[in-house]
Amino acid sequence: MKTCSRIALAGMLAIAAFWVFAAAVAQESSWTESTLKFQPAAKGDFPYFTMREEQVGELCHDRNEYYVPIPVKKKLGVMGTSDTKILTLDCDHDYKEETKISGQGGLATAKLIYEDDTVSTYTMKIIRGAGTSGVSWQFLRHCWMAGKVANLPFALIDDSNNGKYDDYGQDSFVVGDSKYATPLGKVASLGGQLFNLEAKEHGTSVKTKPYEGKTGYLDMSSQYKCVGKLMVAIVQCGQNFFDASGKDPLLVPVGSYSFLWGVISNGKQSAVIQPGKMVAIEVKEGETTKVAWGMPVRLEIDAVVSAGMLRIGPANVKAFGTANEEYVTFKPRPLLPQLEVQGSTGSTIGRGAVAEATDGC
């Protein structure tokens, strides 16, 4: 009788262990892996706009020996040499420098070899500049990894300029037909739904699974007032980043959000939106948080008095919206307001426009 009881108990434990194992397998299999492939940009400008688009990587060098610090197993990177006018690179690592860059720069396509022996391709824009010790060479990614994730067109961008695609908060991604990238985060909004997201270092695939945490809605559009269109509005909560520029409230994890970056445009004129003095945006479970921002815009002017003259340049004028967001980088025309200076009695001393100048005076 005791033997039967022991056998029955052992059988129950085995069944329990099986179901625990099966549950673990089911949990692991809830991830969906999507394959991405190398996509070079055309010879012109990069097609996507990102928060880090102006940031470039520096080629490391010792005298006339240079290398691009991107993954090449057992090497410092893509090796090369340079004189005062030409940079030559060994892009396929055969000890022959077949790629030549001259003038102000050009494009180079290299073979990447990661530590797990994954081989990929990487196109970069090489830029020639002047450094403190002579010629300075810089590089900027000019490619991305493309595919479909959650049945949507997906582009993964190495915005950190290091040949790796898993730098959260630094690399970025684009979903659908948008031209504006969102910083890579642990949770992503894909087609209005939330997913946990994991990117491979070499960018050949990403894994997703439905997000199961508490959520609310963020509405950055319905109460935004401007004469143009809100093209992108990036917000951050911890390691998560979202573009809240859509016309419908966006489903996001609950938490305290900071505005990071945005762009408005009317087709002819555009401006970049920065956080300025904005306060945190709180999103609560099951609720919709609406943000009132945009016009009217107020100007804060820091005048400089020099040699008895009042001088005001573009650097002295700051523009803030109703939520204290700041507007900068007005293109193609800079922000040059008309000003009137009054004395202590209210009488007009002078009128004029802010002068467009490079020194801010």
Secondary structure, DSSP 4 states (H G I P E B T S, - for coil): -HHHHHHHHHHHHHHHHHHHHHHHHHHHHT-EEEEEEEEE--SSS-SSB-TTTT--EEPEEETTEEEE-S-BTTSSSEEEEE-SS-EEE-TTSSS---EEE-TTEEEEEEEEE-TT--EEEEEEEEEEEEETTEEEEEEEE-EEEEEEETTEEEEEE-TTSSS-S--TTTSEEEETT-SB-EE--SEEEETTEEEEEEE-TTSSEEEEEE--S-EEEEESSTTEE-SSEEEEEEEEETTEEEE--SSSPEEEESEEEEEEEEEEE-SS-EEEEE-TTPPPEEE-TT-EEE--EESSPEEEE--EEETTEEE--GGGEEEE-TTS-EEEEEESS----EEEEE-TTS-EEEEEE----SS--
